[in-house]
Amino acid sequence: MGTFIIEGGHKLSGSITPQGAKNEALQVLCAVLLSSEPVTISNLPDIIDVNRLIDLLRDMGVKVHKNSHGNFTFQADAIDISYLQTDAFKKAGSSLRGSIMIVGPLLARFGKGFIPKPGGDKIGRRRLDTHFEGFIKLGASFRYNKEEHFYGVEADELIGADMLLDEASVTGTANIVMAAVLAKGKTTVYNAACEPYIQQLCRMLNNMGANISGVGSNLLTIEGVKSLGGCTHRLLPDMIEIGSWIGLAAMTRSEITIKDVCWDMLGLIPGTFKKLGIKLERIGDDIYIPEQKHYKIQNYIDGSILTISDAPWPGFTPDLLSIILVVATQAKGSLLIHQKMFESRLFFVDKLIDMGAKIILCDPHRATVIGHNFESQLKATTMSSPDIRAGVSLLIAALSAKGTSTIHNIEQIDRGYENIDGRLKALGAFIKRE
């Protein structure tokens, strides 16, 4: 198990370029299974979850060629379907949440798809019903082996259908769309997720020859085609990492420029940090955060306490609520965090309380933060990373704290952030990996 040793309390400076988007990467990598022709993807982040999925594709028979850092060509012209029944596949698939999205492409192209119960962050239940209900509406039969926690869908032919999703699931939408692009006839998906990553997936599929309209809305219309070809595709910068660097700059009172952020795809993220009093400027396609000695949380117009909550896009992403919570600990004023989408994501606040933060955990979904206004610095401590986003939040807290902190289980952070210690060192951080 890896460990970070962090000497906090130092100001940082310089510029940093966000990696390619992790969540988009997991979707578009699964989409390569839809074609026998070469698909080239660039700006792929070198992180554990992405590398595991690439290894899984390679084990399934996908030809993988690394052209350069972050640039790969994939060709799925010799898939070994029998591999899906092996113990090796069950072990590999269960270690990665994103592996669920191979099912839609496999079902569409080969008539069957299997997956063990996926792993991932321990942030509460993330059910798979939306995925499989969509496949069933397209004509697939479903089975589940309770003893082995193994899911399967099969169909001789997929037929387009009209469906209303029970929730705007991002991975569920991606899976259903990838199945529907090769189905016979027209499919409409209402209450579809419309995150930028879903938009990117749809654009990539259209470049491969799919016929998807309504991209960017919550009503997608898919006219099925007989086959898809190859394409080239570049990932967006990771909006969660961009938000992390904004929070880092505020907490360490540093002057930082975040390069090439694709500002127009960031939605509410810049505005939400501004509500905490954090100054940031748009310079071209960069975000410039000046050094700030203090930042003050806005109240609502009637004077009531500001609440920041998560919601499906274009609402505020749940992946950044942990960062917002940490940043609020040193703001002037109070803030209510309402985590609606996952019931276990706030349980890391006890570690921040140990560091001296004033946080009241109201229930599994809500926490009230009373900011220190930098009048009382967080104290260094020893802690463990419970998931990707909480782990980075604790890392930001440690970089702002007085003294030397230790963070264990940093593999969780490595699942989502490429070479994070090296890039932080380039900004002047005192961080060591052991």
N, C-alpha and C positions, 0 to 999 in steps of 0.2 A: 504494500500500500504506500503510495507516494505522499509526500508532505511538502507544504510550503512554509518557509520561515520568512516572516515579513517584519521588517523594522519600519514602524509607522511614523507618522508625523512629519514627513518630508513633502515639500511642494514638488510638483512635477511640471514639465513643460515640453513643448514640441508638438509634432503632428503624428497622427496615427491613421492608418487606412483600414477600414473594416473588412473582415473576411467575407467570402461569399455566404449567402444565407443558408444556414443549416436546414431549416424546415423545407425550403424549396429544393435543396439538394436531394433530400430523401424522397421527395415526390418524383422529380424528373429522372432520377436514377432508376426508379421502378418502371418508368415509362419506356425505357430502352427495350424492355421485354416485348413491346408491341410490334416491333419491326425486325426483319431479318437483315436490314441494311445498316451500315455504320451510322452511329450517332455520336457526335463530338460535343462534349460539355466542358465549358471553361469556367474559371473562378470557383472551382470546387474547394471547400475548406479542408485542410488536412487535420481532421479531428476524428476521434474514436468512432462516433456513430456513423459517419460517412464512410470511413475505411472499413468498418464491419460490413456495411451494406455492399460495398464494392467486392469484398471478399466473398460474400454470400452469392452475389451474381456470378462471380468467377467459378465458384463451386457448382453452380447450376448449369454451367456450360457457356456462359457469356464470354466472348473474347474481350479482354481488357488490355488496352495499350496506353501507357502514360506518355503523352507527347511532351509535356513540360510540367512545371509545378502548377497544380490545380487544373491542368488541361488533359482530359482523357478521351479516348475514342472507344466506344463499346459496340459490339456486334453480336446480337442474339440469334445467330443462324444455326445453332446446334445445341438447343436446350435439352438437357437430360431430365425429363419429367419424372423418371423413376427416383431421382435424387430426393424428391419431395417426401418420399416415404421412409427415408433413412433416419437413423438415430442422429447422425451428424447434422442433418438439416434441422431436426427438432431442437437440438442444442443451440445451433447458431441462430435460428429464428427467434427462439425464446429470449435471447439476450438483447434484442433490439426492437424498440417500439415501432420504428418505421417499417419493419419487415411486413407489417400487415398490408402495406400497399402493393406488394407483389401479387396479391390474390386477384385483383381486378384485371390486370394485364394478362396473367396466366389464364384466367377464365375466358377472357375475350379471344385469345389467340389459340389456346390449346384445349378449351372446353373443360378444364378442371384447374382448381387452385387449392392449395392446402397451406396451413400455417399453424404452428403451435401458439399458445397464448403468449402474446408479446410481452417483453419486459419494459425497461425504461425507468423514468423518474418515479419515486415513491411519493406522489402528490395527491393520492386519492384515486377513486374509481374513474376509469376512462373506458366506458363500455363500448362494445363493438357492434351493438345491435343495428345502428344506422347503416353500417357497411353491408351486413348480410341481408337486411331487409331490402336494400336496394338491389342486390344481386338476385334475390328471390323474385322481385317484381320484373326483372329482366328475363326471368324464366329458368333460373338455376335452382337446383335442389340443394338443400343444406343438411349437413350432419355434424355432430359434435361428439367427440369421444371424451367423456368426463374424466375417465381414469388417467388419460394422457394429456388432457387439456389441449386437444388437437381439433382444429376446425377444418371443414372441407366444403367446397361447393363444386358442383358439376352441372354441365348443360350440353346437350347436343347442338343447340343453337340458341343464341340470345336474341330476344325480340324487343324492340324499343317499347318504352312504356312511359306513362305520365306518373310522376311521383312527387309527393310532398314530404320532405325529410322531417323527421321528428325533432331534429336539432341541426343547427348549421355547423356540423362537424367538418373541420378542414380536411382531415385524413379520410373521412367518410365520403365527402364530396369528391376528392381526388380519386379514390378507388372506384366510385360509381361512374365517374366520367371516363376513366380509362377503360372500364368494361363496356360502356355504352358506345364508344367511338367505332367499335367493330360489330355492334349489334345490328340486326336487320330492322330498318325503319327508323322512326323518329323517337327520341327520348327527350322528355322535358323534366328538369330537376328544379323544383321550387323550394325555397328556403335553403338554397345552396350557399355554402361559404363563399365569400368573395374577396378574401385576403389577397394582397399582391402576389403571394406565392401560388395561389390557385390561378390567378390571372396569367402568371408566367407559364404554368403547366399547360393551360389551354392554348396559349400562343405557340408553345413548342409543339403541341399535338397538331394544331392547324398547319404549322410549318411542315409537319410530317405527312400531311394530306388529310387530316381530320376535318370535319365540318361542324364547328362549335360556334354558336352565336350567343349574344347576351353576356359576353365576357366582361367582368367587372360588376355585374349585377347579381341579384340573388335568384334570378330565373335563367337557367342555362338551357339552350335547345341544341340537341346533338342529332345530326343526321348521320346515320351509320354509313360507313364505307367498307369496302371489301378488304382493303389492306392499307398499311401505312409504310412510308419510306423512311429514309434517313434525314438528318438535319444537323445543323450546328446551333448551339444554344449557350447563352451566357447567363449566369446567375446574378440576381440582384445582390447588393451588399446587405449584410445581415442587420436588420433594423433593431434586433434585440441587443446586438453588440453595440450599435450606435447609441442606444439608450444607456447602456452600461457605461460607455465612456463619458457621456454627459454627466451621469451621476458621479463618476470618479472625479471629474474636474471640480464639481461642486464640493464634494466632501473633503478633498485635499486642498481646496482653495487654489487651484492651479489654472494656468492659461494653456489651453489645449485646442488644437484644430483637428477636426475629424474630416478626412478627405473623401471626396467622391461618394456622397451618401445617397444619391438619387432622392433628393429632398421631396420631390412631388409624390413619392411612394411612401412617405413616412406617416401620413395621416395625422392623428392627434398627438403623436409623440412629442414634437417640439413644443406645442402649445401646453401640454400637460406639465412638462418641466418648467415652463414659464410661470404656471400657476403656483409653483413652489418658490417663485422669486428668482429663479436662475436665469441669468442673462445669457442669451445666445443669439448669434447673428448668422444670417445666410450670406455667404460670400461665394458667388458663383454656385457651385454644387457642393461647397464645403460648409461645415458648421464650425463657427469660431466661438469658443467659450472663454471670455476674459476672466482674469483672476478676480474673485469676489471675497471680501472679508465676511460678508453676511448675506443671507437671502431670507426673505420674508414670505410666508405662505399667505396667499390671498384668501379672504373670506368670501362667502357669497354676498350678493348685493344687500340682503337683509341682515348681514352680520353673522349669520350662522356658520358653523365650522365647515370647512371644505371637505367634501367626500370624493375620493378617487376610487372608482370601481372598474372592473374589467367587463368586457362585453365582446361578442363576435364583431369582426370588422364590419363597418368602419369605427366601431368602438375601440376603447383602449385595450391593448393586448395584455392578457394575464401574465405573460412572461416577464413583464417589466414592473409588476406590482412590488416584487421583492426589492428591486432597485429603488423605487419611489419610497418605500418604507424606510430603507436605510438612510436615504438622503434627507428625509424629514426629521431624523433624529438630531440633526444639527441646524435645522431651520429655526427661524423665529416664528412661533405660532404653533398651532395644533392641527392635526390632520386625522381624518378617519379613513382607513383603508378597508374596502369591502371587496373581498375575494369571492366572487359568486360562482366561478366555474369549477373550482377544485377545492375539496374540503380539508386538505392536509398541507396546503402550501404555506400557511402562516406559522407552522409549528417550529420554525427555526428562530422565532423571535426571542426565545429564552436565552439563546446565545448572545443576542444583542443586549438583553437586560443584564446578563452577567458582565458585559462590557461597560455598563453604566447608563444605557439608554433608558429613557422613560417611555415605556410602552405598556399599554393595558390590552391584553388579549381578551376581547369580549366574548368570543366564541370561535369555533373553527374557521369562521368566514370573515370576522371583523377584528380590527385592531385599531386602537387610538394611540397616536404618537404625539407626545409633548416635546417639542424641539428644544434643544439646549442653547441655540443661537451661538454656538462655539464658546459659551462661557464655561462649559465643563467638557473637557475632551474625553472621548471614549478611552477605556483602558484596554491594554493588550491582554489577550487570554489564549487558551488552547481550545480548539474546537474541531468539529468534523463537518465536512460538506455533505448535506443530506440529498441534494439534487443539483442540477446544473445551475439554475438561476439563483437559488439560495446560496450556493457555494460562491458565486461571483459577488453576491451582495455582502457576504461575510468577508471576502477578500477586500472589497472596497472599504468596509468598516475597519479592517485591520490596517490598511494603508493610511487611514486617517487617525488611527489610535496612537496613544502615547505608549511607547515600549515595543517589545518584540512579541508578536503573535505567532502561533503555530496552527496551521490548518491541515488536518488529516483527510484521507479519502479524496484526494484531489483528482482522482480519475473521473469523478463526477464532473468536475470543471472541464477537464480535458475532452469530455464527450462533446462539448459544445463550443469551446474556444481554442483556436489554433495558436500554439506557442505563446500562451498568454504571459508567461513569466518573461520570455525574451522581449516581447513587445512592451511590457511595462518597464523593463530595465532601460529600454531605449528612451523612455520618457523621464528616466531618473529615479525610478522606484528601487527600493532596497528589498529585493525578494530573491530567495534561494530555494531551489528544488532539491529535495533529498529523497 
